[in-house]
Amino acid sequence: MTHSILSWLSASFTRKIGGLSTILLSFILLVIIYSVIQLDSISREMRELAEIDIPLTEIASEFEMKQLEQHILLERTRLAASSTPPASVEQQHLNMQLIEHSEQVEALLDQAVTVANTALKQHEIVDGMQAHKELLQHLQAYAQSQGSFHARISESLAQPLSEVNAAALDAAAEQMDLATEVLLEQIERLTEEVAEITASHQQRFLLVDIALGSGAFVIGIYITLYLIVSFRRHMGEIQRKVDRLNHSLQGSSATKISLEPAAGDDELARLAANIDGVLDSFTSEMKNRSEVERQLLQLATTDKLTGALNRHKWDETLAQEIQLAKRGMPLSLLILDLDNFKGINDRWGHDVGDRVLVRTVELIRENVRSSDLIFRLGGEEFALLFRNHSKQQAAVVAEELRQIFEQLEEKNLPPFTASFGITQYESGDSQETLIKRADDALYQAKTNGRNRLELG
């Protein structure tokens, strides 16, 4: 069960939406089916009330009125019979009314029996079938009693009404009153029970409909919220990956940014995973590209043999350093040239000459600051730029280098020396004037016997 739920949670959007929609539609279908069944039941109960129980109640009410009128007629008939002299005309008229009234009561009873009997035969009764059958039996029995009472009235009124006959009619009328009261109570109780059952069904129908409708509403809300949250979460992941891609495209570092893997296996999760794969490939390509660019830049700005900066980088850097010097930063320039380097090549060969050039740069790096820049201007000529150094300070460094070169004794390297020309930036200097002063000082050192330094 748990595995099925986890599989469903990681399924595609189409499957998840389809599953939730099926549940929602099932709820709605259940609401519709239940509503149809309950409405049909309530409709039949209401029809029973309208066509059976209410007509019976109306007949019972009318019957009760007829019984009261019958009592009044009986009392008037007895008074007319006991009057002095007897009112024969009025007596006859009252007798006819009493007989006619009894016939009307019988007609009402027949109507009630017909309503109840027809409902039972046509199966129109929904609630209280047994109670209705009992009511029909009471109605039929009461109709027979009413027929007997009607016959007694006819018989009693066919002759002068004596005290004995009047007393007998009163007794029979009282018995009919008791039977009528029981019958009316039975009809009223039955009608109330059916009405209560119908009301209970209506209330239950309303509660169940509310429960099912609420369930469908909750499922609909869950589907909506689930789609919104899932969409926002996945789109957030995709947006972060796209931002990372834009970050890389704008030339920023291509270092891989750690992101949580996309959860689930739906369409957006797969899209995020694909973007992450593309982004990883792009990051790798950017790293390779950065490395290639670094290597190309190194090749473009570095002397291949010695590792010193080349002539191209020299022109660019010198222009930048002069701009800084114009703003007040001290700048000194040292140009050195290896003495009699052609003789070394001629005597020892070019391989040895190359090793001398490489070792020269290594010794310079070992004895200057990391901020001091070393350039190979061509052949055996090198230049150094000293930031925040006067030419006197640069001369101290040059003297140390000169002594190191002069005293160097290494296997497979011939002895060599160098001459140095040193100057510093002066207000109004350009690249040409600064270089010319250093070159002139170098030339002076060469002229004065080599293996020395001169300030320009």
C-alpha positions in Angstrom: 0.0 0.0 0.0 2.8 2.4 1.0 4.7 1.5 -2.1 1.7 2.2 -4.3 1.2 5.6 -2.7 4.9 6.5 -3.2 4.7 5.3 -6.8 1.6 7.4 -7.4 3.3 10.5 -5.8 6.3 10.2 -8.1 4.1 9.5 -11.2 3.5 11.9 -14.0 1.2 14.9 -13.8 -1.1 13.3 -16.2 -1.5 10.2 -14.0 -1.8 12.1 -10.8 -4.4 14.5 -12.2 -6.2 11.6 -13.8 -6.3 9.7 -10.5 -7.4 12.7 -8.4 -10.0 13.6 -11.1 -11.4 10.1 -11.1 -11.8 10.2 -7.3 -13.5 13.7 -7.6 -15.8 12.5 -10.4 -16.6 9.3 -8.4 -17.6 11.5 -5.4 -19.7 13.7 -7.7 -21.3 10.6 -9.3 -22.0 9.2 -5.8 -23.6 12.5 -4.8 -25.8 12.4 -8.0 -26.8 8.7 -7.5 -27.5 9.1 -3.8 -29.5 12.3 -4.5 -31.6 10.6 -7.2 -32.4 7.7 -4.9 -33.2 9.9 -2.0 -35.2 12.4 -4.0 -37.2 9.5 -5.5 -37.9 8.2 -2.0 -38.8 11.6 -0.6 -41.0 12.2 -3.7 -42.9 9.0 -3.1 -43.3 9.9 0.6 -44.5 13.3 -0.3 -46.9 11.8 -2.8 -48.1 9.5 -0.1 -48.7 12.4 2.2 -50.4 14.4 -0.5 -52.6 11.6 -2.0 -53.3 9.4 1.0 -52.5 10.7 4.5 -53.6 14.3 4.0 -56.9 13.4 2.2 -57.6 10.9 5.0 -56.9 13.6 7.6 -59.2 16.0 5.7 -61.9 13.3 5.5 -61.4 12.7 9.2 -61.8 16.4 10.0 -65.0 16.6 7.9 -66.2 13.4 9.5 -65.7 14.9 12.9 -67.8 17.9 11.9 -70.5 15.6 10.6 -70.6 13.8 13.9 -71.1 17.0 15.8 -73.9 18.0 13.4 -75.4 14.6 13.9 -75.5 15.1 17.7 -77.2 18.5 17.3 -79.8 17.0 14.9 -80.5 14.1 17.4 -81.0 16.6 20.2 -83.3 18.8 18.1 -85.3 15.7 17.1 -85.8 14.6 20.7 -86.8 18.1 21.8 -89.3 18.3 18.9 -90.8 14.9 19.9 -91.2 15.9 23.5 -92.8 19.3 22.8 -96.4 20.0 23.6 -98.2 19.8 21.3 -95.8 17.7 19.2 -94.4 19.5 16.2 -95.1 16.9 13.7 -94.0 18.9 10.6 -90.7 19.9 12.2 -90.3 16.4 13.5 -90.6 15.0 10.0 -88.2 17.6 8.6 -85.6 16.8 11.3 -86.0 13.1 10.7 -85.2 13.5 7.0 -82.2 15.7 7.9 -80.9 13.1 10.3 -81.2 10.3 7.8 -79.6 12.4 5.1 -76.8 13.4 7.4 -76.2 9.7 8.3 -76.0 8.9 4.6 -73.4 11.7 4.2 -71.3 10.2 7.0 -71.5 6.8 5.3 -70.3 8.4 2.0 -67.3 9.9 3.8 -66.4 6.6 5.3 -66.7 4.9 1.9 -64.4 7.6 0.4 -61.8 7.0 3.2 -62.0 3.3 2.7 -61.6 3.7 -1.1 -58.5 6.0 -0.6 -56.8 3.6 1.7 -57.8 0.5 -0.2 -56.6 1.9 -3.6 -53.2 3.0 -2.1 -52.6 -0.5 -0.7 -53.5 -2.2 -4.0 -51.3 0.2 -6.1 -48.4 0.0 -3.6 -48.3 3.8 -3.2 -47.6 3.5 0.5 -43.9 3.9 1.3 -43.8 4.2 5.1 -46.1 2.4 7.6 -47.6 -0.3 5.4 -48.8 -2.4 8.3 -50.3 0.7 10.1 -52.2 1.6 6.9 -53.5 -1.9 6.6 -54.7 -1.7 10.2 -56.3 1.7 9.5 -58.1 0.2 6.6 -59.5 -2.6 8.7 -60.7 0.0 11.3 -62.3 2.1 8.6 -64.1 -1.0 7.3 -65.3 -2.0 10.7 -66.3 1.6 11.5 -68.2 1.7 8.2 -70.2 -1.4 9.2 -70.9 0.2 12.6 -72.0 3.3 10.9 -74.3 1.3 8.7 -75.9 -0.4 11.7 -76.3 3.0 13.4 -77.9 4.4 10.2 -80.3 1.5 10.1 -81.2 2.0 13.8 -81.9 5.7 13.1 -84.1 4.8 10.2 -85.9 2.3 12.3 -86.3 4.6 15.3 -87.6 7.5 13.2 -90.1 5.4 11.4 -92.4 5.6 14.5 -93.0 8.2 17.1 -89.8 8.8 19.1 -90.4 7.6 22.6 -88.1 8.1 25.5 -86.9 4.6 25.3 -86.0 4.9 21.6 -84.3 8.3 22.2 -82.2 6.8 25.0 -81.2 3.9 22.8 -80.2 6.3 20.0 -78.2 8.4 22.5 -76.3 5.3 23.7 -75.6 4.2 20.1 -74.4 7.8 19.2 -72.1 7.8 22.2 -70.6 4.5 21.1 -70.1 5.9 17.6 -68.4 8.9 19.2 -65.9 6.8 21.0 -65.2 4.7 17.9 -64.9 8.0 15.9 -62.5 9.4 18.4 -60.3 6.3 18.3 -60.4 6.3 14.5 -59.5 10.0 14.2 -56.6 9.6 16.7 -55.3 6.7 14.6 -55.4 8.7 11.4 -53.8 11.7 13.0 -51.0 9.6 14.6 -50.4 7.8 11.3 -50.1 11.1 9.4 -47.8 12.5 11.9 -45.5 9.4 11.8 -45.3 9.5 8.0 -44.6 13.3 8.1 -41.8 12.7 10.7 -40.3 9.9 8.6 -40.3 12.1 5.6 -38.7 15.0 7.5 -36.1 12.6 8.9 -35.3 11.4 5.4 -35.0 14.9 4.1 -32.6 15.8 7.0 -30.5 12.7 6.4 -30.5 13.4 2.7 -29.3 17.0 3.4 -26.5 15.8 5.8 -25.2 13.1 3.4 -25.3 15.5 0.5 -23.4 18.0 2.5 -20.8 15.4 3.5 -20.4 14.1 0.0 -20.3 17.6 -1.4 -17.8 18.7 1.2 -15.6 15.6 0.3 -15.8 16.6 -3.4 -14.9 20.2 -2.5 -12.0 19.1 -0.3 -10.7 16.9 -3.1 -11.1 19.7 -5.6 -9.2 22.1 -3.3 -6.5 19.5 -2.8 -6.1 19.0 -6.5 -5.8 22.7 -7.1 -3.4 23.3 -4.2 -1.3 20.2 -5.2 -1.0 21.4 -8.8 -0.1 25.0 -7.7 2.5 23.8 -5.1 4.0 21.1 -7.5 4.1 23.6 -10.4 5.7 26.3 -8.2 8.3 23.9 -6.7 9.3 22.5 -10.1 9.3 25.8 -11.8 11.4 27.2 -8.9 14.0 24.4 -9.5 13.9 25.1 -13.2 14.3 28.8 -12.6 17.3 28.3 -10.4 18.9 26.2 -13.0 18.2 28.8 -15.7 19.6 31.5 -13.5 22.7 29.4 -13.0 22.9 29.0 -16.8 22.5 32.8 -17.3 25.1 33.3 -14.6 27.5 31.2 -16.6 26.6 32.8 -19.9 27.4 36.2 -18.5 31.0 35.2 -17.9 30.9 34.4 -14.3 32.5 31.4 -12.7 31.4 28.1 -14.0 31.9 26.3 -10.7 29.1 23.8 -10.2 26.4 24.9 -7.8 25.0 22.2 -5.7 21.2 21.8 -6.2 18.8 19.3 -4.8 17.7 16.8 -7.4 14.2 17.2 -8.8 11.8 15.1 -6.7 9.2 12.8 -8.4 9.0 11.5 -12.0 6.4 13.8 -13.5 6.9 15.9 -16.6 8.3 19.0 -14.8 10.7 16.9 -12.7 12.0 15.2 -15.9 12.3 18.7 -17.5 14.3 19.9 -14.5 16.5 16.8 -14.6 17.1 17.4 -18.3 18.0 21.0 -17.7 20.3 20.0 -14.9 22.0 17.5 -17.3 22.4 20.3 -19.9 23.7 22.6 -17.3 26.2 20.1 -16.1 27.4 19.6 -19.7 27.5 23.3 -20.1 29.5 23.8 -16.9 32.0 21.2 -17.9 32.3 22.9 -21.3 32.7 26.3 -19.6 35.5 24.8 -17.4 37.2 23.4 -20.4 36.8 26.7 -22.2 38.2 28.6 -19.3 41.2 26.3 -19.2 41.7 26.7 -22.9 41.4 30.4 -22.6 43.8 30.5 -19.8 46.3 28.4 -21.8 45.8 30.6 -24.9 46.3 33.7 -22.8 49.4 32.3 -21.3 50.7 31.4 -24.8 49.8 34.9 -26.0 51.5 36.7 -23.1 54.3 34.4 -21.9 57.6 33.6 -23.4 57.6 29.9 -24.3 61.2 29.3 -23.4 61.7 31.2 -20.1 58.1 31.7 -18.8 58.7 35.4 -18.5 56.1 37.8 -19.9 56.6 38.4 -23.6 57.0 41.6 -25.7 53.2 41.8 -26.5 52.4 41.8 -22.8 55.3 44.3 -22.2 53.7 47.0 -24.4 50.3 46.5 -22.7 51.6 46.4 -19.1 54.0 49.3 -19.5 51.1 51.6 -20.7 49.0 50.6 -17.6 51.9 51.1 -15.2 52.7 54.6 -16.6 49.0 55.5 -16.1 49.3 54.5 -12.4 52.6 56.4 -12.1 50.9 59.5 -13.4 48.6 59.3 -10.4 51.5 59.2 -8.0 52.6 55.6 -7.7 56.4 55.3 -7.9 57.6 53.2 -10.9 61.2 52.1 -11.8 62.4 50.3 -14.9 65.3 48.0 -15.1 66.6 46.6 -18.5 69.4 44.0 -18.4 71.3 42.3 -21.2 73.5 39.2 -20.8 77.1 40.0 -21.7 78.7 38.3 -24.7 75.7 36.0 -25.1 76.6 35.4 -28.8 79.9 34.0 -27.7 78.1 31.5 -25.4 76.0 30.3 -28.2 78.9 30.0 -30.6 81.1 28.2 -28.1 78.6 26.0 -26.1 75.7 25.8 -28.6 72.2 27.1 -28.6 70.9 24.5 -26.2 73.3 25.7 -23.5 72.4 29.3 -24.4 68.7 28.5 -23.9 69.5 27.0 -20.5 71.3 30.2 -19.5 68.2 32.2 -20.5 65.9 30.0 -18.5 68.2 30.0 -15.5 68.5 33.8 -15.7 64.7 34.2 -15.3 64.6 31.6 -12.5 67.3 33.6 -10.5 65.5 36.9 -11.1 62.2 35.4 -9.8 63.9 34.0 -6.7 65.3 37.5 -5.8 62.5 39.9 -6.6 59.0 40.5 -5.1 56.0 38.7 -6.5 54.6 42.0 -7.6 57.6 42.8 -9.7 57.0 42.0 -13.4 59.6 40.2 -15.5 59.6 40.5 -19.3 61.8 39.0 -22.1 62.1 41.8 -24.7 64.0 39.6 -27.2 67.1 37.5 -27.4 69.1 37.9 -24.2 67.5 41.2 -23.2 65.1 41.4 -20.2 63.1 44.1 -18.4 61.7 44.4 -14.9 59.1 46.8 -13.7 59.2 47.7 -10.0 56.1 49.2 -8.4 56.5 51.5 -5.4 60.4 51.5 -5.9 62.7 54.4 -6.7 65.6 53.8 -9.0 67.9 53.7 -6.1 65.9 50.8 -4.6 65.8 49.1 -8.0 69.6 49.6 -8.2 70.1 47.6 -5.0 68.1 44.7 -6.5 70.1 45.0 -9.7 73.4 44.9 -7.8 72.3 41.7 -6.0 71.3 40.1 -9.3 74.6 41.2 -10.9 76.6 39.5 -8.1 74.5 36.3 -8.3 75.1 36.0 -12.0 78.8 36.7 -11.6 79.3 34.2 -8.8 77.0 31.5 -10.2 78.8 28.1 -10.6 76.5 25.3 -11.9 77.1 22.1 -13.8 76.3 22.2 -17.5 76.1 26.1 -17.4 79.0 28.3 -18.5 79.8 31.4 -16.4 77.9 34.6 -17.5 77.4 38.2 -16.5 74.9 40.9 -17.2 74.8 44.7 -17.6 71.9 46.8 -16.2 70.4 50.1 -17.1 68.0 51.6 -14.4 65.7 54.6 -14.5 62.4 55.7 -12.9 59.2 57.4 -14.1 59.5 61.2 -14.2 56.6 63.6 -14.7 55.8 63.9 -18.4 57.4 60.6 -19.4 55.9 58.5 -22.1 56.7 54.9 -22.8 59.3 55.9 -25.4 61.1 58.4 -23.1 61.1 56.0 -20.2 62.5 53.1 -22.2 65.1 55.4 -23.9 66.6 56.5 -20.6 66.9 52.9 -19.5 68.4 51.9 -22.8 70.9 54.7 -22.6 71.9 53.7 -19.1 72.3 50.0 -20.3 74.4 51.2 -23.2 76.6 53.2 -20.8 77.1 50.1 -18.7 78.1 48.1 -21.8 80.5 50.9 -22.8 82.0 51.1 -19.4 83.1 47.5 -19.5 80.0 45.3 -19.0 79.0 43.4 -15.8 77.9 46.6 -14.1 74.8 48.8 -13.7 74.2 52.4 -14.6 71.4 54.8 -13.5 69.6 56.9 -16.1 
